[in-house]
Amino acid sequence: MTTSGNPPTLFDRDYYQDPYPAFSWLRDNAPVHEFTFPAGAVTMWIITRFDDVHALLGDQRFSNDAAAWASQEFKDAGLVYAQGTPVERILTVLDPPDHTRVRRLAMSAFTPRRTAQWEEPTSRIVASALDRLEKRDRPDVMEFASTVPAEVMGEIMGIPLDRFKEMLHAIERAFNTDPEGQDDVTRAFEEIGAYGRELVAEKRRRPGTDLTSSLIQARDGDDRLNEEELVAMVALMIMVGLDTTRNLIGSAALALLDNPDQRELLRTRPELAASAVEEFLRYEGALTIGLFRFAKEDVEIGGVKLPAGAPVVAALQSANRDPRRFENPDHLDITRDGPRHLGLGHGLHNCLGAALARLESAIAVPALFDRFPGLRLAVPRSELRYNETWLLRSLTSLPVDLHGDGRS
Ligand code: HEM
């Protein structure tokens, strides 16, 4: 392996618009790479090859629990979110044995029978979201892509619409990366926790067939989720179940617009929907990188020494485009049936909502192109922009001409 040129700058303007050249350089030249994270100028390491990312996600020498394991520099930079709020101890930060216990209880609410019950509401919500899209003067696929998971999550969690809208607003504020707005971030996490508490109380009084009621009733022998765990779990579902699916639907729509042959293939062979979703997750999954991990002890990866506390970034989208793993990785192929991608994570913290994410995308994406066979971009491709968020691959908007004839 030869090193050529200077390492790319990560998490800057160019990276957010197109991280793939940086990933490609790193995979070839510095697969375990030390860099400075712009928020707080924190020293971190980024891992970019499939095999290394896969190993990291399953490596018990790393933890997601920043409060317990992160370097002082990371903590001082204010990057430990939601501290002192009811959503401080969500599943994503727990280590075994707490993680094992809470996850097992939560999983029992995600049975295949329950997932199958979500198909009807999802199809109904997608159809009505398409009706609304059709009435827009300036239709934007990202608006459709936002509506679907928001309404699906609201309905399956059993949240009344007006409360849910407030919750959505709080989530937006909670993930504000502007350093000026950090007081409001804590307030927003507190509000999300308060909504969760309210919902749990309401479903205890009046249980239904919704996911919140199932989480309350979830049992493992004599074990159940306690009040704090329930509130955190409900809040977590809402926090992670919206933007992820939104971005996958949006990126998948763009991928099909960019690849008319694949779009035509999906239209003529709807049975390919499930394999197409796997390819969308690989090609442009919703998470560019995984959640931060921290070395619990001094660790060596690929010959690079990481000190205890080191924050490590698993570059999921880089792994998913690694030519060492995937043949012709920059090519979209909805019939691909090769090795598994990391778009839904791997190991302990792999996506708990994977079945729902797959269901929503497999219904929403084909339905969009079935309803509007002439759909095309309404702006030059070069005008499309991605939001500058370090976790998500997120289009700001995807303006379209629905009928391909200028009358949108
Ligand atoms: C297309 C949509 C989605 C994508 C691409 C996605 C992706 C992921 C990924 C990559 C992880 C692992 C992160 C890491 O280890 O760093 C994850 C974890 C998780 N996801 Fe999803 N997700 C999606 C939708 C959902 C939905 C709809 C829900 C809930 C209803 C959900 C719930 C979760 C939870 C609870 C975790 C943490 C699990 C744990 O810590 O044990 N996700 N997701």
Residues whose N, C-alpha, C, O or C-beta is under 5 A from the ligand:
A	BS01	HEM	L91 T92 M237 V240 G241 T244 T245 L248 A286 L287 G290 L291 L342 G343 L344 G345 L348 H349 N350 C351 L352 G353 L356 A357
